Amino acid sequence: MRFESLKYVYLIGIGGIGMSGLARYFKSLGKSVSGYDKTPSTLTHEMENEGIEIHYDDDVALINDEIIAHPSAADTLIIYTPAIPSNHTELNYFSDKKYSLHKRAEVLGWITEGHYTVAVAGTHGKTTTSTLVTHILRSSGNDCIAFLGGVSKNYHTNILLGKSGNENKVMVVEADEYDRSFLTLSPDIAVITSIDPDHLDIYHDSSHVEESYALFANRTHSDGCLITKEKVQSVINYKGKTQLYSLNQNGDYFAKNINSHEGHYVYDVVTPYGEIKSVRLGITGLHNIENSIAAAAVAKAMNVDDDNIRKALASFTGVERRFDYQILQPNLVFIDDYAHHPEEIKACLSSIRAMYPERKITAIFQPHLYSRTRDFVDDFARSLELADNLVLLDIYPARELPIQGITSAMLLDKINLKNKKLCSKAELVNEITSHIPEVLVTMGAGDIDRLVEPLKNALLKKTA
């Protein structure tokens, strides 16, 4: 789809990380952009400061007059996220009035047409990996556009636009598996980091998750390449060109000689073309070494030289809410992470344990979705047992209604820890500051991020 004649873009759910990227993209094209979201956030405030009009009540009367006056598909595009409920008043208004109404993923698919596209998918690791790929390309002088699933700490944004316009640039996109959204993409390089079951409200079982990832892999251009792990390849059975990577096992790309030095990992990256020696990764976590191997594989496929890869990995400062240090002091460490799936929690807590083996870890977790809590309750329990102390918040419902019997108290009962408790968001700061932890980690994909700054400020004040 071409956007030249388009004048107005309206986004329902504009505050989501993917939706906000689209809003900013169309704003950069000179379109009049506005939208609705349920809740104000840092992202929505930033967009408002950038000239994007946003309201927070589901009310047709609040929609921009230009949108109401121009229902033609030639003038106006309405974009919505599948997380919006089907009874949403504005969504139904646009549907009844026959506006050009499309899902976020479909629009992202249109945008990538005509671009050399790197699409990074996976249950875990896709945001950090896609941001790493973007940083390597940008740092090595390769102009690119990027739609990221988090806010890059190097660039302070979730979307990077071409430095000299947006035409014919390489495009890096995070490929979202929710609602099978990534099946709108046709990448030149596809990356699949993991295919652990998730979103079973959509997929129902692991076989349908695997089927969807296989379909995504097969959307790779015939002269393109899939970069993935041996375990993933054995399941999806992709027949096209494939490069395999791993943390520290044999494959086309892997790490060896992994050592920790002054809080950072140093290692060699083995590639089919030789070794990239003495890589010092700018962020911590063993899982992030593996993400960096995937990013290096993409970079080598795009002919980035070893020195530029090494320099970019060293200067990479990470993604907000991905193993994100809030406090790093001799007697107090506070990390914030987006982990909301049992495997992500396991990776996060295991990495913290590897870095601070002698310290007690206090974890605060906010479960995300009743259905995910129900589907993986035993896995959540086992992963959360990797902490020494656990504080559990109420389930964040997001798009869902409550499910009978599915509560944080039910989850807490299944966790074999001596020091565990439920806590309300209102009581959390006092609870944590009453016994200053040695290592604190907040985890979750709901609104727990709004508690990070109050926790950080209270801990700093208490330990000053």
N, C-alpha and C positions, 0 to 999 in steps of 0.2 A: 504494500500500500504506500502511495506517495502522500506526503503531508503538505505540499506546497500551498494548496488552496485552503487548508485548514486554518481557522481563525481562533476557535475556542476549544479548550480542553477542560473537562470537568472530571474529577476523580473521587469516587465514593470509597472512602477508606484511605485517604491521601496521606495519613500519618504513618502507614506501614513502611518498612524499610525499602521494599521493592517499589511500592507506589510512589513514595517520595522521590525515588530516583527518576521515575518516568515524569513526574511533575517538573522536576528541575531540568530534565532533558528538553521537554517541550517549551519551557520558559526560555531556554537558551536559543531555541529556534524562533523566538519572537512571538509565540502564541500567547493569548490571554488564558492564564491557567488559574483555576479555582477548585475548591472541593470541600468535602465533608469528612470529618472524623469524629469518632465517639468521644475522644479524650485529648485534651491539649498535652503536648510533650515538648521536649527540647527540639525535636525535629520540626514539629509544626510551627513553633515560635521562630525557628530559623527561616523556614519557608515564608512565613508572614513578613519577616524582615526583608526577604528577597523580592517582595511584591506579589506574592501568591495569596489570594483571598481564601480564608478558611473559616467555616463555622462548625459548631459542635452539637447542634440539635438537628435531629432528623425531621426537617421541616421544609417542604417545597417552597414556602414563602421566603426562605433565606437563600435560595439559589440565586446566583448572579443573574440580573435582568437580561444580560446579553445571551446567556444560555437559554433562558425561557423564550426569548424572541427569535432564536435561530435554531430551530429543530432540524434543519437540513443536514444530511450526512456530509455534504460538501463543506459546510462551515464548522460543524461541531462534532466532537468525539467525546463520548462518555466511557470512562474506564472504571471497572469495579474489581475488587478483590473477591475471590470465592469465599473469604471468611465473612462477608456481609450476609446476614440472614435473608431468607427469601421473602420475608414479610416487611422488609425495609421500605418505608414510604417513598423515599426519593428514588430508589431502584425501580420500584413498580411504576412510579410516575414516568420515568424515562422509557420504560418498556411499553407502557400503554400508549405513549405519544410517538412510538416508533422512531426514537432517536437511534443513531449509530452507537450501539451499546456493546462493548467488548470486554472480555476478561483481560487482566493485566498481562498474563502470559502470552495471549494472542498478539497484543500490541508489541510486546518485547520481541516476539518472533518477526513481526513486520520490520521493526527497527534493524534487526541483525541482517536482513536480506541485503545482499550486495556487499557485505563486509566479510573480511576474513575473520572467522569467529572462533574463539576459544571458550568452550562452555564447561564449567566445573560443577559436577553433580556429586551427591553422596549424602547419606544420612548424617555424617559428621565430617567436619574438616573442610567443607566446601568454601565457607566464607574466608577463612585464613588462607587457604590455598589460592583462591581467585585473587585475593588482595596481594599475596606474594607474587603471583604471576604479573599482575599489573605493575607492581613496584619494580620488578626486574626489568620489564619492558621500558617503563618510563626512565629508570635510572640509566639504561643503556642507550638512550636516545631514540627508542622506538615509540613514536607517538601512538597512542591508543585511546579508545573510549572504554570506560569500564562501568558496569552496573554491578555494584557490590551489595552483599547481604548484611553489611555492617559498616560502621564508620571507620575508615582508615585513619590511624593515628599519625601516619606520615603526611597525609593530605587533608585531614580534618573534614572529610566528606564521604558520602556513599556513592557518589557518581563522579567520574572524571571525564571531561569532555576533551575533544581534540584540541591541541594547542593552536592549530591554524585551521579551525573549522572542523566539521564532523563528517565530511565526505571521504569515502574510500579509506578509512582508518581501520586498523585492527580493532576488534571489539572483544573484550573480555566480559563474560556474563556469568553470574552465579545461576545455575540451572536448578530450579526448585522442583522437588518431586511431589509436593503437596498438590492434590487434585490433578496429578499427571501433567502439571504445567510445563515441564521441560520437553514434552513431546511436540511443542510448537517450534523448537529450535532445530537447525540443521548445521551442526558445527563442522569446522575444518579439523579442529583438535577437540576431542571430548575427553574429559577427565572424570573418572568415577572413583571416589575415595573410599566408599563403603556402601553396603546395601543391607545394613541391619534393619529389621522390620520397624516401621514407624507409621504413623497416620493410618492405623488400622480401622478408623472410622471411615476412611476412603477405600482402603485396599482389602480389608477384612482378614487377610492372612499373608504369610511371608511369600507364598508362591506368586501372588499377584504383585507384590512389591518387586520381586525378582523379574517377573515378566515385563513390568514397566521399565525397569532399568535396561533390560535387553532391547526393548523397543527404542529407548533413547540411544543406546550404543549404535543401533542399526540406522539411525538418522545421520550418523557421521558421513560426510562426503566420501565417495568411493576412493578418492585419492588422498583422504585424510588419515587420521591416526587416533586410536583410542589409547589412553594412558591410564592404567589401573593396576590393581594388585592381583596376584595369582589366584587368591581365594575368590575374588569377584569374577575374574575371567572364567574360572571353572564352573561357575553357576550360570552366567549369562551366555557363555559359549559363542562369543562374537568371532566371526570368521575373517574380518578385515585386518588391516595392519594394526598391530598391538605392541605397545611397549609396557613392560611390567616394572613396578617399583615396590620397594619395601623399606622398612626402617633399617634393618641390619642383616637381611638374609639375601641369598643369591637372587638375582634378577637382572634386568637391564640397567636399573638404577638402584643403588642402595648406599647406606652410610657405613663406614668402618672407622676404627680408631676413635670412637666417641669418648670424649673426656669433658669433664666439667672444669671450667677455669673462670674464677672470679664471678660466679653466678651465671655464667653463660656456657653453652655447649660448643665445643670445638671438635670438628670431625672432617673426614675426607669423603667426598661424594664420588662413588664409582659410577662411571657412565660407559656406554659402548665405545666412546671415543677417547677414553683415558680417565684419569682421576682429577677432580678439582680439589686441590690440597688445602688443608687448614682453613676450612670454612668456619667462621665464627657467627653463629646465628644471633640476631639482635633481640630475640625473644626467648623465653624459657619454655620448658615442657618437652618431654620426649616425644609426645604426639606431634609437636610442632616441627621436630626434626623430620619426621615422616612427611608432613605437609610440605616442607621445604624441598624434599627429594622429588615429590610430584611436580612442584613448581620449576625445579631445575630441569626436569625432563621436558616440560613444555618449552622452556627457554632454549634448550639445545635443539629441539625440533624446529625452532624458529631462528636458528643460527646465531644465537647470542653467545659471545665468547666467554670463556671461563672466568677471566678477570672481572668482567661486568657482573656475572652471576655471583661471584664471591663478594664483591663490594656491595651489591644490592642486598644480599642476605644479611650482611653485617649491619647495614644501615636501616633495616626493617624494624619499625617500632611497634608493629602489631595492629590489632583491631580492637576498638572499644568493646568491653565485655567479653573478650576472649583471653583468658588467663591474664587479666588486666590488673597489674599492681596498683593498688590505691595507697598503701603505706608499706615502706620497706625500711625498717629500722632494726637495729641489733636485737631488740627484745620484742618487736611487734611487726608481724607481716600480715597484710590484708590484701586479698586477691578477690576480684570479682570475675565471674564467668557465666556465660550464657547456657551452660550445661543444663539440659532438660530431658535427656534420654538416659537410661541406665548406663549405656556404654560411654556416653560423654562424661557422666559423673565419675565412672570408674577411671577414665583416662585422666580427668582433672585431679582427682584425689590421689591417684597413683603417682602422677608427676609431682604433686606437692610433697608426698611422702619421700620420693626419691631425692628431692632437694633439701628437705628438712627432716631427716630421719630421726633426729633426737627430740623433736618438738611435738607437742600435742596439737592436733588439728581440730578446730571447732568449725563445723559446717552449718550454714544456714541454707535450707532448701525450700523453695516455693514450687510445689508440683504445678505443672501446666496441663490443663485439660482433665476432666473427669475420665474421659475415655482412655487417655494414655495411662493414667494412674491405674485404672482397672485392668488394662491389657498387659501391663508390665509390673504389677505390684510386687511380685516376688523378686524380680530383677532389680527394681528400685531398692528394695530392702537390702539385698546383698551388696549393691554398690555403695549405699550410704553407710554400711557397716565399716567401710574403709576409714571413716573418720573416727576420732576419739570421743568427740562430743557432738551432738546433733540438736539443732533447733529447727523445728518443722513449722512452716507457715501453712495457712489454709490454702486449698487448691485454687489456683487462678482459673476461672471458667472460660475466659476468652469468648469464643463463639458458642459455647455449649450451655445447655441447661443442666442442673444437677442430676446425677444418677443415684438412685436410692442405694444406700449402703456404701457408697464410694466417698470417703472422707480422708482427711489427713490423719485423723485418729485411727482409722482402720489401717493405714499404712504404717503408722508408728508402732502399732501392736506387733507387726511382723518383723520389725527391725531388732536384731539381737545386739543391743548396746546398753551398757549400764547407764550412761549419761545421755539421756534423750528427753526431749520435752516438746510440747506444742506451745506456740507463742503467737499472739496477735501482732499485726504490723505496728499497732499503736504502742505496744509494750516492748518492742524489739530493742530499741536503743538502750533503754534502761536495763534490760535483761543482759545484754552483751557487756555493757560498761560496768556492771556490778562485779564481774569477774573478768578482768582483762585477759583475753586469750593470747596464746603464744603465736599461733597462726590461725587466721580467720579467713574463711572463704564463703562468699555469697554465690548461690547458684540458682538459676531459673530463667524462664523466658517470659514471665508475666510482667508485673509491675514492681518486682523486687528491685529493679534498677533505681527506683525512686527513693529507696532506703539507703543506697550506697553513700551518697553525699552526707546525709545526717549521721550515719554510722561513722564515717571517716572523720568528720568534724568532732564528734563526741569523743572518739578514741584519741585523737590528737590532743584535745583539750585535757582529757583525763591523764594522759601520759606526759604532758608538758613539764 
